[in-house]
Amino acid sequence: MNKKLIAEALRVGNRKSVSHTRSRMFWFLMAAFAISEASFAAQTNILVNGDFEDPPLPCRLWVPVPEGSAFITGWNINVPSTNNVNGGCDSWPNYSHSVDLLFCQSGPYYAFTGHQAVDMAGTYSTPGDSIYQDVPTKPGRIYTLIFYTSSNVDPILNGLTIEWNDIPIDTISTPVQGQWTEHSYSVQATSELSRLRFVGNIGGGQGSFVDTVSLLDDVDDVDLPPVVTCPPCITVPVGNVPPAATNVADFTAQGGSITDDHDPNPSVASSDEVSGSCPALVTRTYTVTDFAGHATRGKQLITVQNRLEGILWFPPVVRPWKTNEYVFKYGRTVPVKIRPQGCDGTNLARDTNIVATLQVLALSDCQDSSTAQPVAIDNNGGTTVLMEKCGGHLKYNLNTKKLPTNTPCFLLKATSMDISTGESLSETLPIHSR
């Protein structure tokens, strides 16, 4: 089919569907639609030119609008607008990045309402071309986004992505030309200027149609949650992770901000999750709750520049040529040797700030490590011993006579520590007796 073949439009909403025909039923349904639209009359559409009727086109079918053009009033094509360039009526100017502004002489052909809509795939456009508008908003306020889509000829799978403040909120399929689908989303502003963007996901010629876009206030001020900007991401040495803020003053002192029109002192709570190593990453999640129980969450990332990456175990407790765990005979001494590894792969065994301890944990259930309990391994009944530096290793000669005989399964637990920073790292290794 020709790209600009005129077809009658159907409206198929998420909640309801209206089929446009030339019968009397068409006018009855259009009247019902007008009544349903009246429910939004009390709310202001804060978008400029959401129905794409400005400028009015003198063209028979379409005008290509290139990247950077402000020809469609209120809207930017891909990037901030710098001019009013367009390709002229029904032309094929070979723009590599563009959208098409469509025109219908009468009836719901290319447009859901009025006479004009946008085809997200310009005549020779590229997947990812977009239109966007920066809208004045109130931080924390929730808005309802409503718009209608169709397609140029065939249905388009995952043809259109909707972004709010450059974050995708949905990717949708658009139906066959002659059908219009209603879409509705709740979005929240985090600043005084919010960006709404529609992204076409296919190349030029025949793309997704967009029309009748509205952005409406959704809730009263009293129902708004706190607006929270978390303290910035930081990088710290081991042992210097700052304590989490517990009130608004501490939160602000660490570089964050909290705004709530009805509660000047909302509660501040947090939790930390540690992941990775070399460096380690602390994900600190803050929850700010006002007196009405409305809560906002945010995350701060804290990178911790640690030294210790791991522990290497050496024979006989590990044997690279065998995959099964080490088996010992009671009464024999087992030389346990380890080598703490630095983040850069260096051997830290000779570092004067590095020490290591050893524990032996007996398992009452060989298949369940949660049953592990430390057992005495030195002459004084101690369960934790300091390992000796020896030839580029840390070593302890384990006397198996001291281990209990009522269980055959044990874990060796080595802990390496940097005494200058307090950083420590532990690893375990299973062994068992004959």
N, C-alpha and C positions, 0 to 999 in steps of 0.2 A: 504494500500500500504506500501511496505517496505520503511523505512526512507530514504534510499539512492537510490531509484529507479530513474534511469536516464530518463530525459524527455527533449525534445527540448524546447528551451526557446523562448518566445515572448517578444518583447519590446513594452510596452504600455506607452508612455510618457504623461505627463500632457498637453503638447502642441501638440504632434504628436504621432503616433503609427506606429510601424514597426513589421510585422509578419514574423518570421523566418521560411522559408520552404526550401525544397530541390529542388525547381524549379529555373529556370533562373531568375524569378522575385526576388528571394531571393538575388542573387548576385547584381542585379541592385539596390535594396533597400540598401544593405550593402554599395555599392559605394556612394549612396546619403548620407547615414549616415556619412561616412568618410568625405565627403565634409562639412557637418554641423559641425562635430567635429573640422574641421580645423579652424573655427572661434575662437576657444579657444587656438589655437596654440601659439598666441602671448602672452598669459597670462600664468603665472607660477603656477602650482599646488603646494602650499606650504605644503601640507600633505606629509608625508613619507609613501610609500607603500600603496597608496590609492586604488590600485587594488588587494591587498593581494597576489601578486605573489611571495613575498619573506617571508620565504624560499620556494624554489620550492619543492613540495612534491614528494617523490618516491612512494606514496601510490596509490592504485586503486581507492579509493573513498574519505576517510576523515581521519583527525587526531583530536581527542579531545584535547582541550587546556584548562587547569584549571586556576582557579583564581590565580593571582599573577605571571603568566607566561609571559615572553617576547618573546615567541616562534614566534609569528607573528610580524615581524620586524616593529617597530615604534608604536605598539599598546599595551595598557595595558588591562588586563582582570580584570574588577571590581575594582581592587586596584592597587597601584604602583607596577610595575614588580620587582621581585627579583631573577628570575631564568629563565631557558629555558625549563621547564618541558613540556612534552606532553604525550599523552596516547598511542602513537604508531599507526601504520597503521591500520585503520579500526577496532579499538578495542573498547571495552566497559568497561572502567576502573571505572565506577560508581562514577565519580566526581560529588559532589553535586552542584558545581558552575563551569560552563565551557561554552565554545562555541566550535563549530566545524569548522575547516578549511577544505573546500571542494576542491576536485580535479576532473577535467574533462579531459579525455584522448584526446578528440577532440570535436569540435562543441560547441555550446552555451547551454550546459546542465545545470550544476550547476552555471556556471559563465556567467556574461553578456559580459565581455571581458576577453581575456586571458584564463587561465586554472583554476583559483582559485577564490573562494569567501568565505564568512563567513555565517554559519547558527547560528543565535543568540540563538537558543535553543540547548545547548550541549546535549550529550547523556542522562545524568541524571540531567540536570541543573535545576535551580530554577527560577521562574518568577522574573524579575528584574536584571538578570545577564546582564553584559554590556561590551562593548569595548570602550576605549577612547584614545585620543591622545592629548597631550599638544603641541600647535603650536605657534611658534614665530610670533607675530603680531605687528602692529603699532597702538597705541591707537588712537581711532577715525576713523580708516580706515574701510570702508565697504567692505565685501567680499561676493562673491557668492558661496554658498554651493550647489553642485550638486552630486547626487548619484542615484543608481538604486536598486530596490527591487523586490523580488519574494518570493515565499513560498515553503516550503518542503511539497509537495503533495497538501493539500487543502488551499483555501484562509483563511487568518487569520484576523479577525476583531480586529481593534485597536492593532495590534500585535507588533508595534514598536514605541518607543518614541525617539525623537531627542532632545538632550540638547545642549545648548551653554553656556559655563561657569556655568554649573550645574543648569541652568534654562530651563525647557521644552519649546521648541518652537513649537512642534507639536507632535501629536500622530496619526499615520497613519495605515490604513489597507493594508495588502500585498496580491497580487493576487495569483491565483492558480499557482502551479509549471508549468513551460512552458510559463509563461508570465513575462515580466520585465517592471516595471513602473519607469519613470524618475521623480525625485523630485528636486525642486530648491528653495532655500531660500536666502534672503539677511540677513547677520548678521554683527554686528558692534563690533569691538574690543574695550575694555575699558582699556586694559593693554598690556604689552609687551609679555604676554603669555596667550593664550586663549585655553580653553578646549572644544573639540568636543567629544560628547559621544552618542553612540547608545545603547538603552536599550531594551532588549527583554521582552515582557510582558506575555509570557506563559512559562510553564515548558518544560522539556527536551523532546527530541525525534524529533520533527518536528516543526521548527520555521521559522522565517522570514530570507530570504536571503538578504545580503547586498553586493554590489560590485561597483567598479569603482567610488570611492569617490574623489571628487575634491573640493578644496577650492581656489578660484581665486580672485584676486584684482578686485574691481568693479568700483571704482571712482578715479579720480585724487586727489592729495593732496589739490588742491585749493577748491575742493568741500566738504571737510570734515567739519563737524560741530565742535564746541569746545568740548574738552574732559573735563568733569566736575566731580569732586568728592566733594560732599556736605560736609559742616561742620558736625562733628560727632553728634550723638544723645546725648542729655544732660538731666539732671533732675535738676530743679530749684525750689526754694520756690515761693509762690505766690508773684507777683509784681516784679519778677526778670527775666522775660523773656527778653533775650537780643534783642536789635533792629535788624531788618534784615539788612544784608549787602546790600549796594547800589552800590558798585564798587569792582573791583578785589582786591584792597588792603584790604578792610574790610573783603571780603570773605575769603581771605588767612589768615588774622589775627584770624578769628574764626575757623581755622582748615581745611578749604576747599582748593581745588586747581582747577585752570582753565588753560588749555593748548590749544592754537590755533596757528598754525604755521604761519598764515598770519595776525592775528590781536592780538597784545599784550594787548589791552585794550578793550575787548568786554563789552557790556552793561550787567548790572546785575539787574534783577527785581524779585519781589517775591510777594507771597500772603499767608496769614495764614488762616487755618481752625481749629476751636476748636471743640473737641468732648469729650464726656464722662465726668466723674467727679470722684473724689476720687481715683486716681488722674485724672486731666484733661490732655488731649493730644492736643498739638498744632502741626498740620502738616504744615510745612513751605515748600512751593513749589518754588524753584528758577528756573528762566529762563535766560539762558546766551545766548546772541545773538551777532554774529560777524558782521563786516561791510558788509559782503555779504548777510546778512539776514538768515544765518544758525543758528538754535537755538537748544540748548540742555537743557532738564529739569531734575531736580533732587529734592529729598525730604530730609528734615531734620526733625526728630521727637524730640519734646521738651516736656518732661513730667513735669507737674506742680503739685507740692505737695500742694494741697489746703486743707482747713479745713471743708468747708461747703458742706454738701451733699444734704440737702433738708429742707423743712419746713412742720411741722405738724400743721394742723388746728383742732380746738376743737369746740364742741357744744357751741352755737346753730347753727353756720353757717355751720357746717357739722353734719350730724346725721347718724351714722353708721347703724342704724336700718332702714333707708330709703335711697332709691337710687336717689330720685328726689332732685333738688337743693333747697336751703333754700329760703322760702318765708317770707317776713316781712310785717308788717302793718305800714304805714306812721304814724309818731308821736311817735313810740316806739324806745327805745334805744337798740341797738344791741351790746352786749359785744363780740368784736372780739379778740380771743386769739390764739396765735401761739407759737410754740416751734422750734427754729432753731436746726437742727440735725447735729452733726459732722460726719466725715467720718467713725468713729468707732462706730457710733450709739449713742454717748453720747448727753445729753441735754446741749446745749450751752447757754440757757437763762440766767443762773446766771453768765456766764463769763463776767468779767468787760470790755473786749474788744469787746463784741458783742452788737450791737444796731440793732433796727429794725424800719422801717417806714411803714406807711400805706397810700395808695391812694385809692380813689373810682373813677372808670371810668364809665361814662354813655355811653350806646350803643344806637345810633340812629336806628340801625338795630339789633334786638335781635339775628339774625342768623349770623352776620358778626362782628367778634371781631376787624376788622380793623377800624370800625366806633367809637371805644372807645375814649372818651375824658375825661380828669380829671375834677372833679368838686370840688368846695369848700366844706370843711367839718369841719373847725374849726371856732371859733368866729371872727377871723381876715381875713377870706376869703382865708386861705391857702389851697392848694390842697394836700399837703404832711404833715403828722403829725408824731411825734416821739412817738413810743409805749412805754408804761410804764412797767418796770419789776415788776412782781407780782406773788409770790408763784410758782416759777419754770416755769413761762410763760412770754410772752410779750403781753400786753393787751392794747386795746383802745376801749372806749365806743362810738360807732358810733351813733350820733343823727340823725335819719332818717328824721327829720323835715328839715334838711339842704339840703337834696337831691332834685333834680328837680322832678317835678310831671309829666312832659310831656314825660317821658320815664319810662317803668316798669323794664328795664333790666340794670343790673350793673355788674361790675367786681370788686372784692376786690383784690388789688395788694399789697402784703407784700414783703418787701425787707429787707433781713438780711445782715449785714455788719460787718466785722472784722476791726475795726478802726486801729489796729496795722499793718495790711498788705494792707488794701484797698480792700481785696477780698469781693465780694458781690454776692448775689444770690436772685433772685426774682421768685415768683410764684403768680398765679392768681386763683381766685375762683369765679364762677358765682353765683349771687343771683338775686331775682326779687321781686317786690312788688305785693301786692294783687290787 
